[in-house]
Amino acid sequence: MGHHDPGLGLPFDAREFRNALGSFTTGVTIITTRDADGTPAGITANSFNSVSLDPPMVLWSLARRARSLPAFAGARHWAVHILSAQQEALSNRFAKSGHDKFAGLELDEGHGGVPLLRGCTTRLQCRSAFRYEGGDHLIFVGEVLAFDRSELPPLVFQAGRYAFAARRAGSVRPASETATADVPAASWREDHLGYLLGRAWFQFYARIRRQLADARLGDADYFALTTLALQDGATLAGLNEVFAYSGVAATEQRMQALAARGLLDAQGDADAPRYHLTAHGRALTQQLIAATAAIEAEALQACGAPEAEALRHSLRHLIRNTDPGLPDPWQPLEPAPP
Ligand SMILES: Cc1cc2nc3c(=O)[nH]c(=O)nc-3n(C[C@H](O)[C@H](O)[C@H](O)COP(=O)(O)O)c2cc1C
């Protein structure tokens, strides 16, 4: 725990106290109003909370040293915008003093002429009802006059950083309930990350494999065609290097079979030809990619937009932090030697 800091009159370390409060996870809001001259004002605030349902009331607190203090102190109305996951940049914009925070923004007009931002999860228009002393902050309580909301997932703030709100999966047993006590030490456990990743991959790809079977293509063919769509003119060795992560490798025979079907052309050095998609090959590959995009959209719909975003983020994080140095398929191919 922190030490005594006599300078600030705190019985503990100020930073530790801030960190301790930051362990309470919140959404992020922007509160807007218009000052006496009609100039719009706004700040990012996570001190927002609900107070009462009937009458409908909410609160938030404003630092006394905020430049927007006079605007809010004199305002009869203000609006709370609960930010969506896509509005991190807007949150940062309104958390910075001393610039025109509203420049270039499309606004609606609310009760009392209050500027309303767009693209939020929820907007609450309030009449400023009460104000309380709150140490170095002022507490504002407002009566909600109107609100509107969308299905956009909210932005989350946790321990001083932006985060995702991913609901816990209801149908999957929580780790605490999985029968681990009677599972032998050397066997798979239900929450083993490798099992979860492998099973998720298998379930996802099972849908794509059906499409591949219809087109009489195997996994290696699929990887070769889709990689050639990104890296036209790759050699077999180049292709296999790019999708080494999949554990699947294309062979010269497979490539010849694809060429015989008119999907590829082999050009140049007979020992290490460079492969190009034919118009037919490109059309089929585009169909496959469109089908996988549709499968992805369905999977994401089934698991929920915030969960999908959180999953993508976690997977990228895992990939980045455990990468043994695999090549990046999105890196453009080095030009062929003359
Ligand atoms: C996630 C987040 C939450 C914040 N919450 C509050 C808050 O509840 N109250 C507050 O006064 N400032 C809060 N701030 C800081 C203000 O947004 C920041 O001081 C702002 O620049 C004040 O603007 P102004 O000086 O132009 O009035 C928060 C900042 C961030 C990034």
PDBQT file of the ligand as one rigid body, heavy atoms in Angstrom, charges set to zero:
ROOT
HETATM    1  C1  LIG A 401     -11.598   8.027 -19.531  1.00  0.00    +0.000 C 
HETATM    2  C2  LIG A 401     -11.552   9.416 -18.913  1.00  0.00    +0.000 A 
HETATM    3  C3  LIG A 401     -12.438   9.740 -17.910  1.00  0.00    +0.000 A 
HETATM    4  C4  LIG A 401     -12.440  11.018 -17.356  1.00  0.00    +0.000 A 
HETATM    5  N1  LIG A 401     -13.354  11.308 -16.392  1.00  0.00    +0.000 NA
HETATM    6  C5  LIG A 401     -13.414  12.565 -15.879  1.00  0.00    +0.000 A 
HETATM    7  C6  LIG A 401     -14.437  12.919 -14.961  1.00  0.00    +0.000 A 
HETATM    8  O1  LIG A 401     -15.259  12.098 -14.579  1.00  0.00    +0.000 OA
HETATM    9  N2  LIG A 401     -14.464  14.190 -14.510  1.00  0.00    +0.000 N 
HETATM   10  C7  LIG A 401     -13.554  15.138 -14.902  1.00  0.00    +0.000 A 
HETATM   11  O2  LIG A 401     -13.634  16.271 -14.457  1.00  0.00    +0.000 OA
HETATM   12  N3  LIG A 401     -12.584  14.834 -15.798  1.00  0.00    +0.000 NA
HETATM   13  C8  LIG A 401     -12.500  13.572 -16.299  1.00  0.00    +0.000 A 
HETATM   14  N4  LIG A 401     -11.537  13.258 -17.231  1.00  0.00    +0.000 N 
HETATM   15  C9  LIG A 401     -10.578  14.271 -17.633  1.00  0.00    +0.000 C 
HETATM   16  C10 LIG A 401     -11.201  15.320 -18.525  1.00  0.00    +0.000 C 
HETATM   17  O3  LIG A 401     -11.798  14.735 -19.668  1.00  0.00    +0.000 OA
HETATM   18  C11 LIG A 401     -10.109  16.278 -18.979  1.00  0.00    +0.000 C 
HETATM   19  O4  LIG A 401      -9.533  16.847 -17.860  1.00  0.00    +0.000 OA
HETATM   20  C12 LIG A 401     -10.609  17.365 -19.902  1.00  0.00    +0.000 C 
HETATM   21  O5  LIG A 401      -9.514  17.823 -20.629  1.00  0.00    +0.000 OA
HETATM   22  C13 LIG A 401     -11.225  18.525 -19.237  1.00  0.00    +0.000 C 
HETATM   23  O6  LIG A 401     -11.478  19.458 -20.262  1.00  0.00    +0.000 OA
HETATM   24  P1  LIG A 401     -11.512  21.022 -20.059  1.00  0.00    +0.000 P 
HETATM   25  O7  LIG A 401     -10.300  21.419 -19.223  1.00  0.00    +0.000 OA
HETATM   26  O8  LIG A 401     -11.485  21.562 -21.438  1.00  0.00    +0.000 OA
HETATM   27  O9  LIG A 401     -12.778  21.311 -19.334  1.00  0.00    +0.000 OA
HETATM   28  C14 LIG A 401     -11.520  11.989 -17.799  1.00  0.00    +0.000 A 
HETATM   29  C15 LIG A 401     -10.640  11.649 -18.815  1.00  0.00    +0.000 A 
HETATM   30  C16 LIG A 401     -10.646  10.390 -19.386  1.00  0.00    +0.000 A 
HETATM   31  C17 LIG A 401      -9.701  10.045 -20.490  1.00  0.00    +0.000 C 
ENDROOT
TORSDOF 0
